[in-house]
Amino acid sequence: MFTVLGATGHTGSLVVTQLLDAGKQVRAVGRDGGKLEALLQRGAEAAVGNVEDARFIASVLDGAEGVYALIPPDYSNGDYLGHYQAMGRSIATAAREATVKRMVFLSSLGAELESDTGPIMGLRLAERELQEVPGLDLLILRAGYFYENFFNTLGLIRHQGINGGAISPDVPFAMTAARDIATSATRALLAGDFSGVQLREVLGPRDYTMTEATRMLGEAIGSPGLPYVRFPDEGFAGSLIANGFAPPVAQSFVDMARGISEGRIRPTQGRSAATTGGTPFEGFAQEFAAAYRSA
């Protein structure tokens, strides 16, 4: 039995599916029973609860051969660092109680940095909590900027004819497909080829700039020349707040964008067979176009 936390998210749902395809029993854990229904129909065991509840998490980790774990975001929580640390502590406490032996944890590039990385600082704190669990073989996956983050600008592209954000337009940086993260996690869980605490980056085939990525999205949706607009920090934070982000969280995303733009949030291991996924951005652009047409 494998346990997958965040089983309805971009990566968790794919890890569940890949483990099921490998003939494994899977306990899929999420906050919304309705969203878990599709995985239940695929053959997973569904468990509904909150990662904050260490007792609940211990119950779903009990007996697991391996665990895929992540921190569910809460953008309305002004104490975003406290949120990440509390979630990490809850998972760590549960792992101790359930005597979990093997875990893959999703983190981010830049988690080695001590400041000015926005929400990535929270993942750094969560990593530290998990590293303190005695006897736990822990593989930390530090992923690049998700391709799937571009889904958040579907409305902007449709209604204003632009893509935009706080990252500088012409700085190349590491992006990653959710499916490549899931594949890396699933392979590691099935192989059990890690011990102690290990770090592994998950990177796309190459770096992309926001201008380049936006151009590919535009071509895929039939809008060649789609521009990318770099929003002022204050305006970008204000738009996030208008969409329900707590002000400190909105500012943290500005800090993260600055860290990417300045080249501080970047890979440290480099591309290799172990760290490089096979999904080019051009492939994701076709998925984006399908979502754009169906919206």
Secondary structure, 3 states (H helix, E strand, C coil): CEEECCCCCCCHHHHHHHHHHCCCCEEEEECCHHHHHHHHHHCCEEEECCCCCHHHHHHHHCCCCEEEECCCCCCCCCCHHHHHHHHHHHHHHHHHHHCCCEEEEEEECCCCCCCCCCCHHHHHHHHHHHHCCCCCEEEEEEECEEHHHHHHHHHHHHHHCCEEECCCCCCCECEECHHHHHHHHHHHHHHCCCCCEEEEEEECCCCECHHHHHHHHHHHHCCCCCCEEECCHHHHHHHHHHCCCCHHHHHHHHHHHHHHHCCCCCCCCCCCCCCECCCCHHHHHHHHHHHHHHC
